[in-house]
Amino acid sequence: MLASGSWDRHVRLWDVQTGELVWELSDYGGRMKTVTSVAFSPDGSIVASGGSTNDGKVRLWDPQTGELLRALEAGDRKRVTSVAFAPDGQTLASASTRLPGTVELWDPQTGSLRQTLQLGPPSSSKRTVCGNSLTFSPDGNGLACACSDWTVRLLNVATGALLRTMTGHGQPLKAIAFSPDGTVVSSGSFYHSTYPGGKLPLRLWDVSGFGP
């Protein structure tokens, strides 16, 4: 099954074999502007979604029934920018514009907030730090965050420590991913050909020393 979010305020679940629409999910009404992030739990039992709303919540759905399981208070009338599950499915990470410079870790089974991770100060006084995209390392010990202040930040999930801040992009970041062996992080940013220096939007980072 494939999950998608769109500007029409809906999360859609698709059968990847047939291309048919399985569920069209919405609990947003007129409050929702767009669904900006969706993620399946590793076992496929939960779909998490977040977006631009007036309530700033992360919503958890049952992909088999289309039922809304719970809504997490991840924002305060602000935008949820990213959601991501840990590899074991026991933790859900979210970032929002309510608390710039933080990532919240949730128990997806109970909806309880476990921990708030600090991303650290912005790379410039003219920028704010917000997690535009999140991904866990394959072993679940680390979290990489593509940030609005043009940086990639690596955090230790257990301790909350900021391990590394990597710079080099010339625009706010939009996407991030770990390699399967956890030694490389790829990050993507907005790109404008007229931007000074002509910095390319895709970068690969060696994080082989990344860990607790």
Secondary structure, 3 states (H helix, E strand, C coil): CEEEECCCCCEEEECCCCCCEEEEECCCHHHCCEEEEEEECCCCCCEEEEEECCCCCEEEECCCCCCEEEEECCCCCCEEEEEEECCCCCCEEEEECCCCCEEEEECCCCCCEEEEEECCCCCCCCCCCCEEEEEECCCCCEEEEEECCCEEEEEECCCCCEEEEEECCCCCEEEEEECCCCCEEEEEECCCCCCCCCCCCEEEEECCCCCC
